[in-house]
Amino acid sequence: MTRGQWLAGCLVFVAASACAAVSSPWAERIFSPPPAPAADTANAARARTCITLSGKRFEWSFPNPPFGTLSCSD
């Protein structure tokens, strides 16, 4: 390996490291998820009645229905 090739390789490594250091705060700001809204305790405590595929009923207090349910009350 010649001195020019070695120097070019070092410059590529330094440039890539510098670009990563500069773009990291920007990428964190752009791609971070938005803050979650405050939890609504009235809706969180409300239990819904769900029916499984076999007809069994049960209470479910989470916003999305569980797997294997036919329906959930609103």
Backbone bond lengths (Angstrom), bond angles and torsions (degrees), N, CA, C in turn:
res aa  C-N    CA-C-N  psi(-1)  N-CA   C-N-CA  omega(-1)  CA-C   N-CA-C  phi
1 M - - - 1.436 - - 1.530 107.74 -
2 T 1.297 114.64 131.51 1.466 118.86 -178.66 1.527 109.89 -82.68
3 R 1.320 112.72 167.04 1.461 118.78 179.56 1.532 110.99 -63.54
4 G 1.313 118.71 -35.98 1.468 122.57 178.65 1.522 111.72 -66.19
5 Q 1.324 117.23 -41.31 1.462 120.62 178.10 1.531 111.01 -66.18
6 W 1.314 115.60 -40.82 1.457 119.97 178.93 1.524 110.47 -63.96
7 L 1.336 117.04 -43.68 1.460 121.72 178.90 1.526 110.93 -65.09
8 A 1.330 117.71 -41.03 1.469 120.58 178.35 1.530 110.43 -63.50
9 G 1.308 117.90 -41.09 1.464 121.37 177.83 1.517 111.86 -63.06
10 C 1.323 116.97 -41.57 1.464 120.67 177.83 1.522 111.13 -65.60
11 L 1.325 117.42 -39.72 1.461 120.57 179.02 1.525 111.59 -65.76
12 V 1.319 117.60 -38.61 1.465 120.80 177.11 1.525 109.87 -63.23
13 F 1.318 117.25 -43.81 1.456 121.24 179.31 1.529 110.99 -63.52
14 V 1.331 118.12 -43.74 1.468 121.91 179.78 1.530 110.17 -66.04
15 A 1.332 117.18 -42.19 1.467 120.00 -179.99 1.526 111.19 -65.46
16 A 1.322 117.61 -41.52 1.466 120.36 178.73 1.516 110.73 -64.88
17 S 1.321 117.83 -40.41 1.462 120.91 178.32 1.524 111.41 -65.42
18 A 1.317 117.44 -41.25 1.465 121.39 179.47 1.524 110.85 -66.07
19 C 1.323 117.45 -42.58 1.467 120.28 178.38 1.525 111.03 -64.46
20 A 1.308 117.82 -39.13 1.468 120.66 178.33 1.516 110.55 -65.26
21 A 1.322 117.78 -40.11 1.461 121.13 -179.54 1.526 111.52 -67.98
22 V 1.328 116.64 -36.28 1.463 120.61 -178.62 1.526 110.76 -76.22
23 S 1.335 117.79 -40.20 1.457 119.94 -174.65 1.523 113.47 -84.43
24 S 1.304 119.05 -11.84 1.463 120.99 -177.97 1.529 113.11 -60.82
25 P 1.327 121.13 -48.27 1.476 119.73 178.18 1.531 112.13 -63.04
26 W 1.328 117.03 -37.33 1.461 120.48 178.82 1.520 110.54 -64.75
27 A 1.321 117.01 -45.71 1.459 120.49 -179.48 1.526 110.65 -65.55
28 E 1.304 117.66 -37.97 1.464 121.02 178.10 1.523 110.57 -63.48
29 R 1.313 117.19 -40.43 1.458 121.80 -179.40 1.533 111.21 -70.16
30 I 1.332 117.29 -40.63 1.464 121.28 -176.15 1.524 111.89 -75.73
31 F 1.323 118.19 -43.74 1.450 121.67 -171.33 1.529 114.99 -98.18
32 S 1.321 119.33 3.28 1.461 120.09 178.63 1.524 108.95 -77.11
33 P 1.328 117.95 146.70 1.471 120.07 -179.54 1.520 110.80 -69.73
34 P 1.332 116.74 152.31 1.473 118.86 178.44 1.520 110.06 -67.99
35 P 1.319 117.69 155.60 1.464 119.58 179.59 1.522 110.52 -63.62
36 A 1.311 115.68 143.30 1.461 121.07 -179.07 1.527 109.49 -73.39
37 P 1.336 117.05 142.00 1.467 118.54 177.51 1.527 110.25 -69.66
38 A 1.291 115.00 159.93 1.464 119.92 -179.90 1.523 109.65 -62.26
39 A 1.307 115.87 140.53 1.465 120.89 -178.15 1.519 110.11 -68.22
40 D 1.300 115.24 131.68 1.454 121.06 177.57 1.522 107.37 -88.87
41 T 1.315 117.51 107.12 1.459 120.96 -174.11 1.520 112.05 -69.39
42 A 1.323 118.41 -26.64 1.462 119.95 179.76 1.528 110.43 -67.98
43 N 1.320 117.02 -43.21 1.466 120.16 179.55 1.517 112.17 -77.17
44 A 1.319 117.85 -29.95 1.460 120.70 -178.13 1.521 111.40 -70.66
45 A 1.335 117.29 -32.67 1.454 120.63 -177.30 1.526 112.08 -83.45
46 R 1.330 118.06 -13.99 1.457 121.69 -176.62 1.523 109.78 -74.13
47 A 1.303 116.39 122.76 1.463 121.23 -179.91 1.526 109.18 -94.45
48 R 1.312 115.77 140.61 1.456 121.50 176.88 1.520 108.56 -109.44
49 T 1.289 116.00 153.32 1.450 120.86 177.30 1.522 108.17 -95.87
50 C 1.337 116.11 123.44 1.457 121.63 179.73 1.522 109.65 -113.01
51 I 1.326 115.65 152.33 1.459 122.11 179.41 1.526 107.73 -120.48
52 T 1.330 116.96 127.13 1.461 120.92 179.03 1.529 109.84 -78.60
53 L 1.302 116.36 173.71 1.457 121.41 179.18 1.531 111.73 -64.08
54 S 1.321 117.70 -25.40 1.470 121.50 178.92 1.530 112.38 -89.65
55 G 1.345 118.62 0.09 1.457 122.00 177.01 1.508 114.97 95.33
56 K 1.300 119.07 2.14 1.458 122.69 -179.88 1.531 109.81 -77.55
57 R 1.335 117.56 135.22 1.467 122.38 -179.87 1.525 109.88 -102.04
58 F 1.343 115.67 144.52 1.464 120.97 176.92 1.516 109.16 -154.96
59 E 1.329 115.85 160.08 1.469 122.59 179.38 1.523 109.18 -87.08
60 W 1.345 117.22 139.88 1.456 123.34 -179.39 1.514 107.91 -140.27
61 S 1.337 118.31 120.84 1.464 121.27 -175.64 1.524 114.13 -106.84
62 F 1.317 117.93 14.40 1.459 121.31 179.59 1.521 109.79 -99.39
63 P 1.338 118.91 156.93 1.465 120.75 -173.99 1.529 114.78 -68.30
64 N 1.317 118.41 -32.27 1.460 119.28 -178.67 1.533 109.62 -105.75
65 P 1.326 117.71 144.80 1.465 119.66 -177.51 1.524 111.24 -71.09
66 P 1.324 117.27 149.51 1.459 120.54 179.12 1.529 111.13 -73.59
67 F 1.313 115.85 163.40 1.454 122.17 179.12 1.524 109.81 -67.35
68 G 1.312 117.09 139.20 1.452 121.73 176.62 1.513 114.12 86.09
69 T 1.335 118.02 19.02 1.465 120.19 177.25 1.518 109.38 -103.41
70 L 1.314 114.50 146.39 1.450 120.63 177.14 1.525 109.75 -79.94
71 S 1.348 115.93 -45.49 1.459 120.37 178.46 1.523 109.93 -160.78
72 C 1.332 115.36 163.25 1.462 122.47 174.78 1.526 107.61 -134.75
73 S 1.321 116.42 142.68 1.471 120.04 178.10 1.522 109.80 -73.21
74 D 1.317 115.87 153.67 1.462 120.02 178.20 1.443 109.71 -95.25
